[in-house]
Amino acid sequence: MIGIGTYKLPRDEEKAVELIRYAINNGMNYIDGSRGYWDVELRIAKALKDSYREKIFLSSKWSPWVMEMEDCNEPNEYCVRKRIDESLKRLEVDYLDFYQLWYINTVENFRIATKKGGMVDGVLKAIDEGIVGKIGYTTHATSEDIITCLNESDWPSMILVSYNVLNQEHEESLRVAHEKGITTMVMNPVGGGSFLRGNSFLKGLSDNVGTESIADLSIRFVLSNENVNGILSGIANKSDVDNTIKSRKACPLNSAKLNYIKKFVDSCKKINGFCVSCNYCMPCPQRINIPSIMQCVFLDDMGDIGEAKLNYSKMEEGIKAEACIGCGLCEEKCPQKLEIIKSMKRASENYA
């Protein structure tokens, strides 16, 4: 499955609908939506009219840890059923192929969701009623914790994790899930777009391997893993669709190239993590544009400090790292567990 990541769709309704249909017409056959993505579901609803619904697998997701709802915000079967019904109404469909528990990032949350009367029970009842096809969950947990959870339960039909050329931690959890017959989907194959911003390190790797671009390298690396069933590609324009489909149609990277990539990354790796621009850290109480500054830090980590300083200089005053007071709210919400406060201090000291 080649999935449409919908968070970065154009906010303009007409453009969003046109882009979704363009993606479907060109071979993208899975849509990942959410009750918590601004008005994405309303855009998807319009795009799926005129028989487009029958051409794709449709998924939505929710959990109280990501999106608080006033009427019902507990990790139980009643609340998740309300969210399912709301998504069906907003999407103007009577059936979801997948429903996912969103952001199950700890073993504790996994067990809360799985206990009697929990969110899993709510989705399983929706499956029994014929309004949901299969159940899955999304996670940014460690590979070890994911495997622990998978070994404790047999209910997931799908799992969605981050995996890419610079973050290969989840190779083992992908293998375990695949061997259990669980559909494995990968998010952030190009680092949420981070890899494409002036990255000489990855450009050199792409040239050495013989791929057309950093995006081609990144997507083909993920899809060459036999334990990966599909990817989500966040699309904002037609070129995102074209590049994803072109890389999907290209031959998988052979074992020699894959081994070269892994050894090259291991020998040159300079970072412990990077921002994927998910915006979960936002809004900042001090109005700091955290994702943009974290992109500058990433460029610096990859050897492009000149580009990092240039990008930082173009940012508006008042939203730069100098305004950080170290409150830590961003770090609490960051799914990548990044040391944002340290990065803000580093940016203010080195890029200003």
C-alpha positions in Angstrom: 0.0 0.0 0.0 1.2 3.5 -0.9 -0.6 5.8 1.5 -1.6 9.4 1.4 -0.5 11.2 4.6 -3.1 14.0 4.9 -1.8 16.3 7.6 0.1 18.5 5.1 -2.7 18.7 2.5 -3.4 22.2 1.2 -5.8 24.1 3.5 -7.7 25.3 0.4 -10.6 22.9 -0.1 -10.6 22.8 -3.9 -6.8 22.2 -4.0 -6.9 19.5 -1.4 -9.7 17.6 -3.2 -7.9 17.9 -6.5 -4.6 16.7 -5.0 -6.2 13.7 -3.2 -7.9 12.6 -6.5 -4.6 13.1 -8.4 -2.9 10.8 -5.9 -5.5 8.1 -6.2 -5.6 8.3 -10.0 -1.8 7.8 -10.0 -1.8 4.8 -7.8 -1.9 5.8 -4.1 -4.4 3.5 -2.6 -4.5 4.2 1.2 -5.7 7.3 3.0 -4.6 8.0 6.6 -6.9 10.6 8.2 -7.7 11.6 11.7 -10.4 13.1 13.8 -7.6 15.4 15.1 -6.3 16.7 11.8 -7.9 20.2 11.4 -10.7 19.7 8.8 -8.9 17.0 6.8 -11.8 14.6 7.1 -14.1 17.1 5.4 -11.7 17.4 2.5 -11.4 13.7 2.2 -15.2 13.4 2.1 -15.5 15.6 -0.9 -12.6 13.8 -2.7 -14.1 10.4 -2.2 -17.4 11.2 -4.0 -18.0 9.9 -7.6 -16.8 6.4 -6.8 -13.4 7.3 -5.5 -14.3 5.7 -2.1 -14.2 2.3 -3.8 -10.6 2.8 -5.0 -8.9 3.1 -1.7 -8.4 1.8 1.8 -9.6 4.4 4.3 -8.3 4.8 7.8 -8.9 7.2 10.7 -7.6 7.4 14.3 -8.0 9.0 17.7 -6.8 8.8 21.3 -7.4 11.0 24.3 -3.6 11.4 24.7 -3.4 13.5 21.4 -6.8 15.1 21.0 -8.9 16.2 24.0 -12.6 16.2 23.5 -15.0 18.0 25.9 -17.9 15.5 25.7 -15.9 12.4 26.2 -12.1 12.1 26.6 -11.4 8.7 28.3 -9.5 5.8 26.8 -12.6 3.6 26.9 -14.9 1.9 24.4 -17.7 4.5 24.7 -15.4 7.4 23.8 -13.7 5.7 20.9 -17.1 4.7 19.5 -18.2 8.3 19.6 -15.0 9.3 17.7 -15.6 6.5 15.1 -19.2 7.7 14.5 -18.0 11.3 14.2 -15.4 10.3 11.6 -17.9 8.3 9.6 -20.2 11.4 9.6 -17.5 13.8 8.7 -16.1 11.5 6.0 -19.6 10.9 4.7 -19.0 7.1 4.5 -20.6 4.1 6.2 -17.5 2.0 6.6 -13.8 2.4 7.5 -11.3 -0.1 6.3 -9.0 0.6 9.3 -9.4 2.3 12.7 -6.2 3.0 14.6 -5.5 3.9 18.2 -3.4 7.0 17.9 -0.1 7.6 19.7 0.2 4.5 21.8 3.8 5.4 22.9 4.2 3.4 26.1 3.5 -0.1 27.3 1.3 1.5 30.0 -0.9 3.2 27.4 -1.0 0.0 25.4 -2.3 -1.9 28.4 -4.8 0.8 29.2 -6.2 0.6 25.7 -6.4 -3.2 25.8 -8.0 -3.7 29.2 -11.7 -4.7 29.5 -13.9 -1.8 28.4 -11.0 0.0 26.9 -10.5 1.5 23.4 -9.7 -1.8 21.8 -13.1 -3.2 22.9 -14.8 -0.3 21.3 -13.1 -0.8 18.0 -13.7 -4.5 18.0 -17.4 -3.9 18.6 -17.5 -1.6 15.6 -15.8 -4.3 13.6 -18.6 -6.8 14.7 -21.2 -4.3 13.6 -19.6 -4.0 10.2 -18.6 -0.3 10.3 -14.8 -0.9 10.7 -12.8 -3.5 8.9 -9.6 -3.9 11.0 -7.9 -2.4 14.0 -4.4 -1.0 14.3 -2.4 1.5 16.3 0.3 4.1 15.7 3.3 4.4 17.9 6.6 6.2 18.6 7.6 3.7 21.3 11.0 2.0 21.4 11.4 -1.1 19.3 11.8 -3.1 22.5 8.5 -1.8 24.0 6.6 -2.4 20.7 7.8 -6.0 20.7 6.7 -6.4 24.3 3.2 -5.1 23.4 2.9 -7.3 20.3 3.8 -10.4 22.4 1.2 -9.6 24.9 -1.8 -9.3 22.6 -3.2 -10.7 19.3 -5.7 -7.9 18.5 -3.7 -5.6 16.2 -4.1 -6.1 12.4 -1.9 -3.1 11.6 0.9 -1.1 13.1 2.3 2.3 12.0 5.8 3.3 13.0 8.6 5.7 12.0 11.4 4.1 10.0 13.8 5.6 7.5 17.3 5.7 6.3 18.5 7.7 9.4 16.2 6.0 11.9 16.5 2.2 11.5 15.7 1.4 15.2 12.4 -0.3 14.3 13.8 -2.9 11.9 13.4 -5.6 14.6 9.8 -4.6 15.6 8.8 -4.5 11.9 10.2 -8.0 11.5 8.3 -9.3 14.6 5.1 -7.7 13.5 5.4 -9.0 9.9 6.0 -12.5 11.1 2.9 -12.3 13.2 0.9 -11.4 10.1 0.4 -7.8 11.1 0.3 -5.2 8.3 3.3 -2.9 8.7 3.0 0.7 7.6 5.8 3.2 7.8 5.5 7.0 8.5 8.1 9.6 7.9 10.0 7.8 5.2 11.7 11.1 4.2 11.9 12.4 7.8 8.7 14.4 7.5 10.5 16.3 4.7 13.5 17.1 6.9 15.8 15.1 4.6 15.1 17.3 1.6 16.2 20.6 3.0 19.8 21.2 1.9 21.2 17.9 3.1 24.6 17.3 1.6 25.2 14.2 3.7 22.2 12.4 2.2 22.8 13.9 -1.2 26.3 12.3 -1.2 24.8 9.0 0.0 22.2 9.1 -2.8 24.8 9.7 -5.4 27.0 6.9 -4.1 24.1 4.4 -4.2 22.9 5.6 -7.6 19.4 6.8 -6.7 17.9 9.8 -8.4 17.5 12.0 -5.3 17.3 12.0 -1.6 13.6 11.3 -1.8 14.2 8.4 -4.1 16.9 7.0 -1.8 14.6 7.4 1.2 11.5 5.8 -0.2 13.3 3.0 -1.9 15.3 2.2 1.2 12.0 1.7 3.2 10.2 -0.2 0.5 13.2 -2.5 0.0 12.6 -3.9 3.5 10.7 -7.2 3.1 9.0 -6.6 6.4 7.3 -3.3 5.3 3.9 -3.6 3.7 3.5 0.1 2.8 4.4 3.7 3.5 2.6 7.0 4.2 3.8 9.9 2.1 2.7 13.3 3.3 1.5 15.2 0.3 1.3 18.9 -0.2 1.6 19.1 -4.0 1.6 17.0 -7.1 5.4 16.5 -7.1 5.1 14.7 -3.8 2.8 12.2 -5.4 4.9 11.9 -8.6 8.1 11.3 -6.7 6.5 8.7 -4.4 5.0 6.7 -7.2 8.1 6.9 -9.3 10.2 5.5 -6.5 7.6 2.8 -5.8 7.8 1.7 -9.4 11.6 1.6 -9.4 13.4 -1.7 -8.6 14.1 -2.4 -4.9 17.6 -1.6 -3.7 19.7 -4.8 -3.7 21.3 -6.3 -0.6 24.7 -4.8 -1.4 23.3 -1.3 -1.7 21.2 -1.7 1.5 24.3 -2.9 3.4 26.3 0.0 2.1 23.7 2.5 3.2 23.5 1.0 6.7 27.3 0.9 7.1 27.6 4.5 5.7 25.0 5.8 8.1 26.4 4.0 11.1 29.9 5.3 10.4 28.9 8.9 9.8 25.9 9.3 12.1 26.0 12.5 14.0 22.5 12.7 15.5 20.3 11.0 18.1 17.1 12.1 16.5 15.5 14.8 14.4 12.3 16.8 14.0 9.8 15.4 11.5 7.6 18.6 11.6 4.6 16.8 13.1 3.8 20.0 15.1 2.7 18.1 18.2 4.9 20.5 20.2 2.9 23.5 19.1 1.7 26.0 20.0 4.5 27.3 22.1 3.5 29.6 24.9 6.3 32.0 23.9 5.2 31.8 20.2 8.5 30.2 19.2 8.4 28.4 15.8 9.9 25.2 17.3 9.8 23.0 14.2 11.5 25.5 12.0 14.3 26.0 14.5 14.7 22.2 14.9 15.1 22.0 11.2 18.0 24.4 11.5 19.6 22.2 14.2 19.1 19.2 12.0 21.0 20.9 9.1 23.8 21.8 11.5 23.9 18.1 12.7 24.3 17.0 9.1 27.2 19.3 8.4 25.3 22.3 6.9 25.8 25.0 9.6 25.9 27.7 6.9 22.4 26.7 5.7 21.2 26.5 9.3 22.4 30.0 10.0 20.9 31.4 6.8 17.5 29.8 7.5 17.5 31.0 11.1 18.3 34.6 9.9 15.2 34.6 7.7 12.9 33.8 10.6 10.7 36.6 12.1 12.0 38.2 15.3 9.9 37.1 18.3 9.6 33.5 17.3 13.2 32.6 17.5 15.0 30.4 20.1 16.1 33.4 22.2 12.5 33.6 23.6 12.6 30.1 25.1 12.1 30.0 28.9 12.7 26.2 29.2 9.1 25.4 30.4 9.4 21.9 28.9 5.8 21.7 27.5 7.2 20.9 24.0 9.3 18.1 25.3 6.4 16.5 27.0 4.5 16.4 23.7 7.3 15.4 21.3 6.8 11.9 20.0 10.5 11.8 18.9 11.6 12.5 22.5 13.9 15.3 21.3 15.8 17.5 23.7 14.2 20.6 22.4 15.3 23.0 25.3 18.9 22.1 24.6 18.3 22.7 20.9 16.8 26.1 21.5 19.8 27.1 23.6 22.1 25.8 20.9 20.3 27.7 18.2 20.3 31.0 20.1 24.0 30.7 20.9 25.2 29.6 17.4 22.8 30.8 14.8 21.8 34.3 15.9 
